[in-house]
Amino acid sequence: MPVVLLIGIVLLAVRPPHALMRLAARLFPSVVFLAPGGRRAVALTLDDGPHPSTTPAVLDTLSAHGGKATFFLLGEAAAAYPDLVERIAAEGHELGNHGLRDEHSSDLSPEALETSLARTHEVLAPFGRVTLFRPGGGWFTRRVLDAAARHDYRCVLGSVYPQDAHVHRRDYLVWDVLRRVRPGGIVILHEGRPERAVVTAVLDAVLPELRRRGYEVTTVSELLDSR
């Protein structure tokens, strides 16, 4: 089965169970879906920022609840709002490469993919170490993985995705994240657009409940290092 088709099934099927994500992790060891074992922790990731309509409120909410996150940033957005990239890094969060703009990495030509990775890295690198890449659209091919490896990136997807890029109902998103989170999980949420401002309310509900359940909310690299 082609890689793109299988990952589409895994990530875009209606709420894949945790066991299926563990299977995907075994089938594709060069891609991070979750971190088996280790302490009771989850990694929080936020895609498609930064943007002044969402990022400051997200950062305020993370600070209020003592959570850390990996922000997979778009190169063009980061170049437009360097003050927000600086704040993300200064507050102890991790920077990740999400390509130049919101598009499917697997659809790009080899040259465009290389440019997307390199230019985004150039924008982010002055603010901190950048070692993680999340392909746009949540799809990957061997070509995408090879390009990431050439740039010394580890490819990161995730295990808990409530489809919040398209569904903006707070109660549903909170319920879906909390029912599927497991130790070692990687939660995927989205910001970067005014219509995604609901992410702040989702975090405001999810973060204290995760703490009540005994979870540490951290970055992807910290989660992987703790195994």
Order of alpha helices (4+ residues) and beta strands (2+ residues): alpha-alpha-beta-beta-alpha-beta-alpha-alpha-beta-alpha-beta-alpha-beta-alpha-beta-alpha-beta-alpha
